[in-house]
Amino acid sequence: MAIKELVKKRLLKKVKVQRPPDAVMAATEQKSATVSRELNLNLNCADISICSVEAMRELGENDWHIVPGFAFNPECKNPHRHVWVRRGPLHYDPTWSHTRFCWNIEQLEYYKVVKPLKSLKTESETGTQLRIVERGNSILREITDLAAEWKLKLAGQLD
């Protein structure tokens, strides 16, 4: 199924995503660096988003949430499974906003999964560094399973 069909069936919803404010990026990068260093791992978008939510909650901003979905970058015709964050109605991408990516976030297309994921049932995003990575992998697995169920071809998949 194509993204447009999934939107029409209300399984996905297109959202506007922007670069997080500088203070959010700084808190996210600090938390992500600690987790990455302690586990000696490169973090993925889900891990970074969990770190972002956790960092902001540690600063007393409890209204940050994880958003699972799919995103198109300029280099691929098929979407990537992707995870970002939101605060209220505003969506932010702390991963692709990082300086190592040369994309203009506002020009990318993002589609959030409408139904709640099992891996997001827990209210708290906090946990040990290992728990953050385990939860991030669980979120990405669930998104991959939805793509397979919907017969949605992802970026990087062979024909």
N, C-alpha and C positions, 0 to 999 in steps of 0.2 A: 504494500500500500504506500502511496505517496503522502508526504507531509500534509498537503492540501486536503486529502481525503480524511486524514486523521483529525485535522482541525474541524472539518465539516461534521464529523461524527462526534465532536466534542471530547475527543480523547487527549488532544493537545490544544494549547492556547498560545497564540503568538504574544510575546511580551517584549517591551522595550527595555533593554539593559544598558546600563552606563558604567563608567569607571567609578569605583568607590571614592569617597572623599579621601584626601591625603591622610587624615588621622586614622581612618579605617584601614587603608593600605599599610600604614606603618605598624599598626597593632597586629594586623594579619601577618605581615612579613616577620615580625618578631616572634610571634607564636609558632608560625610555620617553621622558621629556622631552628627553634628549640626542638620541636618534634623531629624534624629531619636529622638534625645533628645527633640527638639521643638514640635514634633508631638506625642511623646511617642509611637513610633511604631518600630517594627523590619522591616528593609527594605529588599526588595527582589532584585533579580539580575537586574531587569530593573531599579529600583530606584537607586541602587548603580552605575550602568553604567551611568545613567543620571548625578548623582553626580560627577562621574569621568570626564565626558566630560565637565561639567560646571566648575569644579575645574581647569582643564587644560586650558580652555578658559580664565578663570579669570587670569591665569598666562601668558596670551598672546599667547598660543599655540592653534590657531583656527582650526587646521586640525584634530581634534578628532571627531569621529562619533560613533553612536550607531549601533550595529549589532544584529538583531534578528535572532533566529534560534533554533536549537536543539543540545543537547549535551548528550553524554553517559558518565556516571561515572562508576567506577568499581562495584558498588553495584546493578546496575539495568540492565536488558536485554533490556528494552525499553528506548527511549530517554526522556530527560527532555526538556520542553520548556525552553529556556535559552536566556539571553541577555548578550552581552559583548561589548567591544569597539574596535575601530581600529584607527590607525594613519597611513595614507597612506596605503600601502599593508600589514602592520603588525597588527595582531590581538592580543588583550590582554584580559584576564579575571580577572577583579578586584574583583570578588565575590569568585569564587572557589580557587583563589590564596591566599585568606585570611588564616591565620594560624589556624583558627578553623576547616578548612577542611584539611584532611591528604592525599590529592591526589596530584600526580605529574601531573600538567597541561599538560605537553608535551605528556603524555600517554593517555589522554582522546581524544575522537573524537568529533569534532564540525562540524556542517553543517549550513551554513547561508542560509536564505531565499533569493532567487534571486530577486523576484519581490519587488518593493518598497511598504512598508506598509503605509496606510493612516495616521497612528499615528506618522509617521516619516516625514511627508511632511514639517513641520516647520523647518527652518534652525537653529534657536536658540534653545539651550537646557536649557536656563536659565529660572528661574521662582521662585515663592514663594515655600516654602517647601511643601505646600499642592499640588501645581501644579505639582511638581516633582513626587509625589506619584500618583496623578491622571493620569499623562502621563505614568508612569511606568505600572500601571494597564491596561491602554488602549493598550499598546504594548503587554503585556502578553495575553490579551483577543484576540487580533488579531492573535497571534501565535496559540492560542488554537483553534480558528475558522478555521485556515488553516489546522491544524492537523485533525480536524473533517471532513473538506471538502475532505482531502486526505485519510481519513480512516487510519490515522497513530495513532497507540496506544501509549500513553505516559506513562512514569513511574508513578506508583501510581494509574493508572486506573484499575478498576476491570474488570475481564473477562466478 
